Amino acid sequence: AALQGDVTAITDVITDLFDGALLVVAVPVLRAALALGGGIVAWPWGLLTLSLLAWLGYDAAATWGAAVGLSPRADRVVVEVFRALGAITAYSAGVAQRWVMQPAPGTAELEEPPAA
C-alpha cells in the first residue's frame, strides 16, 4: 500500500523504521542499567529503558492491534495504556535522575561567588 501512495501506509513504514532505531537505542540503555548493578544510580536508566519499551509497545499496538484480533475499543485501551506507561516512566526517569544528582547530606554544593 505504501508503494501505491497510501499516505497512512507511508507513515506506518516510517514509524516502523523509527521503532527499529528505537530498539537499537533501548538495548544499550538496558545494558547500562544492568551494568550499574542496582542501587539508586540504576533507577534513571531502568526507567528510561522501560519508557523506550513502552513506546515500542504503543507503536506496535497502534499498528498491529486490529491485525491480531483486538476490537477497536480494546485496541484503543491497549494503545492508551502503553502511551501512559511510556510518558509516566520517562517523567519518572527524569525525577530519579534529579534525585541522583542531589548532593549527599552534609556536603556543601559548589556555588559561584556573588557578582561584584
C-alpha positions as semicolon CSV with decimal commas, in nm:
position;residue;x (nm);y (nm);z (nm)
1;A;0,000;0,000;0,000
2;A;0,289;0,238;0,072
3;L;0,430;0,187;-0,277
4;Q;0,090;0,277;-0,421
5;G;0,096;0,614;-0,245
6;D;-0,131;0,548;0,052
7;V;-0,032;0,821;0,298
8;T;-0,126;0,623;0,610
9;A;0,078;0,327;0,491
10;I;0,378;0,554;0,430
11;T;0,359;0,686;0,786
12;D;0,335;0,328;0,914
13;V;0,653;0,239;0,727
14;I;0,833;0,542;0,867
15;T;0,711;0,461;1,218
16;D;0,831;0,103;1,182
17;L;1,175;0,222;1,073
18;F;1,200;0,454;1,372
19;D;1,083;0,173;1,600
20;G;1,377;-0,032;1,480
21;A;1,609;0,259;1,555
22;L;1,449;0,298;1,899
23;L;1,508;-0,068;1,972
24;V;1,875;-0,022;1,876
25;V;1,890;0,259;2,133
26;A;1,692;0,072;2,403
27;V;1,928;-0,224;2,418
28;P;2,243;-0,024;2,512
29;V;2,041;0,175;2,767
30;L;1,921;-0,151;2,921
31;R;2,277;-0,284;2,926
32;A;2,392;0,034;3,103
33;A;2,118;-0,006;3,363
34;L;2,211;-0,368;3,424
35;A;2,583;-0,286;3,441
36;L;2,522;-0,043;3,727
37;G;2,428;-0,341;3,942
38;G;2,128;-0,185;4,112
39;G;2,118;0,098;4,357
40;I;1,992;0,449;4,314
41;V;2,207;0,524;4,009
42;A;2,045;0,242;3,812
43;W;1,690;0,373;3,859
44;P;1,700;0,652;3,594
45;W;1,846;0,412;3,337
46;G;1,598;0,136;3,420
47;L;1,304;0,374;3,399
48;L;1,431;0,518;3,071
49;T;1,459;0,166;2,930
50;L;1,105;0,087;3,044
51;S;0,986;0,408;2,879
52;L;1,151;0,317;2,548
53;L;0,997;-0,030;2,558
54;A;0,654;0,115;2,643
55;W;0,673;0,345;2,341
56;L;0,761;0,043;2,127
57;G;0,453;-0,131;2,269
58;Y;0,245;0,176;2,191
59;D;0,354;0,176;1,828
60;A;0,307;-0,200;1,797
61;A;-0,044;-0,186;1,941
62;A;-0,138;0,109;1,722
63;T;-0,004;-0,060;1,410
64;W;-0,096;-0,424;1,460
65;G;-0,374;-0,422;1,722
66;A;-0,652;-0,487;1,473
67;A;-0,442;-0,743;1,285
68;V;-0,406;-0,961;1,597
69;G;-0,781;-0,959;1,658
70;L;-0,832;-0,677;1,907
71;S;-1,161;-0,494;1,884
72;P;-1,131;-0,120;1,816
73;R;-1,219;-0,045;2,179
74;A;-0,971;-0,296;2,322
75;D;-0,704;-0,174;2,082
76;R;-0,762;0,184;2,198
77;V;-0,729;0,078;2,563
78;V;-0,403;-0,108;2,496
79;V;-0,263;0,188;2,299
80;E;-0,351;0,435;2,575
81;V;-0,207;0,212;2,848
82;F;0,124;0,192;2,661
83;R;0,117;0,569;2,598
84;A;0,059;0,643;2,965
85;L;0,328;0,395;3,072
86;G;0,578;0,549;2,831
87;A;0,507;0,904;2,945
88;I;0,500;0,825;3,316
89;T;0,821;0,626;3,312
90;A;1,002;0,893;3,106
91;Y;0,894;1,155;3,362
92;S;0,993;0,923;3,647
93;A;1,335;0,872;3,490
94;G;1,387;1,248;3,493
95;V;1,280;1,275;3,857
96;A;1,504;0,983;3,952
97;Q;1,797;1,146;3,770
98;R;1,734;1,466;3,966
99;W;1,744;1,270;4,292
100;V;2,068;1,100;4,188
101;M;2,227;1,437;4,113
102;Q;2,138;1,585;4,455
103;P;2,440;1,637;4,682
104;A;2,480;1,395;4,968
105;P;2,350;1,519;5,303
106;G;2,614;1,711;5,492
107;T;2,814;1,813;5,186
108;A;2,823;2,165;5,056
109;E;2,736;2,235;4,697
110;L;2,985;2,429;4,494
111;E;2,845;2,774;4,447
112;E;2,960;3,057;4,232
113;P;3,082;3,360;4,425
114;P;2,844;3,655;4,422
115;A;2,892;3,903;4,142
116;A;3,071;4,223;4,242
